[in-house]
Amino acid sequence: MAEEMFRSTADYRNLKCYQKSVIIYDGTFFFCRRFLLSGDRTIDQMVQAARSGKQNIVEGVMAWNTSSETMLKLLGVARASLEELLEDYRDYLRTRNLPLWEKDSKPAVKVRELGKTPGGSAEIFRDYMRKRSDGTCANIMICLIHQCTYLITQLQKSVMRKFAGEGGFREKLSRIRRQSFQE
């Protein structure tokens, strides 16, 4: 019973939201180096928001062993960081008078399809972005951020359902303690 209490946390790399966050971090790093002027304070802000999104997924999943609440909070921080990054990309487009793709536009759908490619990695998107304009690259990143925040939200809902059905760490410890007294 006690062994069942601990979840496997080494598998965060298999989570789609984590995999997408790696692509977002790498893509943001690439975007900033290619399209923003060296010394622009926005570069640090954007790269740190992308990093925070990725790292808080890792930290949240690793904390899940002892606290669903901590995991949910950290996933919320990851989502908030990505929303901040999303706004930076929207600002980039707006201040340069570049178009923001509609959700179901042909290029946005193509990015979603590219994201479904088995083994779809940062390298695939880096190669795809290497030949595209700044406006196209910003829109690609916006699409990826929307995908990732959706996946994080789905993970949060799943954790909440599991918590509602099974309880948390303290409840499980109490059950173990009660069972040991009964034996």
QUIKA-V617650 format. One record per residue. N is the residue number from 1. RES is the residue in three letters. PHI is phi in whole degrees, -180 to 180 (* if undefined). OMEGA is omega in whole degrees, 0 to 359 (NA if undefined). D_CENTER is the distance of its C-alpha to the mean C-alpha in whole Angstrom. Layout:
n={N,N}
res={RES,RES}
phi={PHI,PHI}
omega={OMEGA,OMEGA}
d_center={D_CENTER,D_CENTER}
This chain:
n={1,2,3,4,5,6,7,8,9,10,11,12,13,14,15,16,17,18,19,20,21,22,23,24,25,26,27,28,29,30,31,32,33,34,35,36,37,38,39,40,41,42,43,44,45,46,47,48,49,50,51,52,53,54,55,56,57,58,59,60,61,62,63,64,65,66,67,68,69,70,71,72,73,74,75,76,77,78,79,80,81,82,83,84,85,86,87,88,89,90,91,92,93,94,95,96,97,98,99,100,101,102,103,104,105,106,107,108,109,110,111,112,113,114,115,116,117,118,119,120,121,122,123,124,125,126,127,128,129,130,131,132,133,134,135,136,137,138,139,140,141,142,143,144,145,146,147,148,149,150,151,152,153,154,155,156,157,158,159,160,161,162,163,164,165,166,167,168,169,170,171,172,173,174,175,176,177,178,179,180,181,182,183}
res={MET,ALA,GLU,GLU,MET,PHE,ARG,SER,THR,ALA,ASP,TYR,ARG,ASN,LEU,LYS,CYS,TYR,GLN,LYS,SER,VAL,ILE,ILE,TYR,ASP,GLY,THR,PHE,PHE,PHE,CYS,ARG,ARG,PHE,LEU,LEU,SER,GLY,ASP,ARG,THR,ILE,ASP,GLN,MET,VAL,GLN,ALA,ALA,ARG,SER,GLY,LYS,GLN,ASN,ILE,VAL,GLU,GLY,VAL,MET,ALA,TRP,ASN,THR,SER,SER,GLU,THR,MET,LEU,LYS,LEU,LEU,GLY,VAL,ALA,ARG,ALA,SER,LEU,GLU,GLU,LEU,LEU,GLU,ASP,TYR,ARG,ASP,TYR,LEU,ARG,THR,ARG,ASN,LEU,PRO,LEU,TRP,GLU,LYS,ASP,SER,LYS,PRO,ALA,VAL,LYS,VAL,ARG,GLU,LEU,GLY,LYS,THR,PRO,GLY,GLY,SER,ALA,GLU,ILE,PHE,ARG,ASP,TYR,MET,ARG,LYS,ARG,SER,ASP,GLY,THR,CYS,ALA,ASN,ILE,MET,ILE,CYS,LEU,ILE,HIS,GLN,CYS,THR,TYR,LEU,ILE,THR,GLN,LEU,GLN,LYS,SER,VAL,MET,ARG,LYS,PHE,ALA,GLY,GLU,GLY,GLY,PHE,ARG,GLU,LYS,LEU,SER,ARG,ILE,ARG,ARG,GLN,SER,PHE,GLN,GLU}
phi={*,-62,-66,-67,-66,-95,-88,-76,-108,-77,-101,-60,-66,-86,-73,-63,-66,-68,-58,-67,-67,-65,-62,-65,-62,-62,-64,-67,-58,-63,-59,-63,-67,-85,-114,-105,-74,-54,92,-67,-60,-61,-58,-60,-61,-69,-64,-68,-66,-65,-64,-61,-58,-69,-67,-72,-65,-59,-63,-63,-66,-67,-80,-60,-53,-111,-159,-64,-62,-63,-60,-63,-64,-69,-65,-64,-65,-59,-63,-63,-62,-69,-65,-62,-63,-56,-65,-62,-67,-63,-59,-57,-64,-62,-72,-109,56,-103,-73,-98,-66,-72,-53,-104,-68,-56,-66,-66,-64,-62,-64,-61,-66,-61,-68,-89,-58,-55,72,-54,-121,-59,-63,-61,-71,-62,-63,-64,-77,-57,-102,-106,-74,-62,-64,-66,-64,-63,-67,-61,-64,-61,-60,-64,-65,-59,-61,-67,-66,-63,-64,-64,-60,-64,-65,-59,-62,-64,-64,-65,-63,-64,-63,-62,-83,-114,84,-110,-58,-63,-61,-68,-62,-62,-62,-63,-61,-62,-66,-68,-73,-78,-80}
omega={183,181,180,183,183,179,174,181,183,186,179,180,178,179,181,180,178,180,178,180,176,178,180,179,181,180,179,177,180,181,183,180,185,191,180,182,177,181,178,181,179,181,180,181,183,181,180,177,178,179,180,177,182,186,179,172,179,183,179,180,179,180,186,178,187,184,173,180,179,179,181,178,182,174,175,177,178,181,180,178,179,176,176,179,177,180,176,178,177,178,180,181,183,185,178,179,178,183,172,182,171,183,184,177,182,180,179,178,179,179,178,179,178,179,179,180,178,182,180,187,176,181,178,181,178,178,180,182,184,185,186,179,179,179,178,180,178,178,176,180,177,178,181,179,177,179,184,180,175,180,178,179,179,178,178,179,179,179,179,177,180,179,180,182,187,186,182,184,182,179,180,176,179,178,179,180,179,180,181,177,180,183,NA}
d_center={32,31,29,27,26,23,20,19,16,17,15,11,11,12,9,8,5,5,8,6,4,8,9,8,9,12,13,13,15,17,18,19,21,23,23,23,26,26,27,25,23,20,19,18,17,14,14,13,11,9,10,9,5,6,9,8,6,10,12,11,12,15,16,16,20,21,20,18,18,16,13,13,14,11,8,10,10,6,7,10,9,7,10,12,11,12,15,16,16,18,20,21,22,24,26,27,28,25,24,21,21,21,19,21,23,24,22,18,20,20,17,15,18,17,14,16,18,18,17,15,14,13,17,18,16,18,21,20,20,22,25,24,24,22,22,21,18,17,17,15,12,12,12,9,7,9,8,5,6,9,7,6,9,11,10,12,15,15,15,18,20,20,21,24,25,25,25,24,25,28,29,29,31,33,34,34,37,39,39,40,43,44,45}
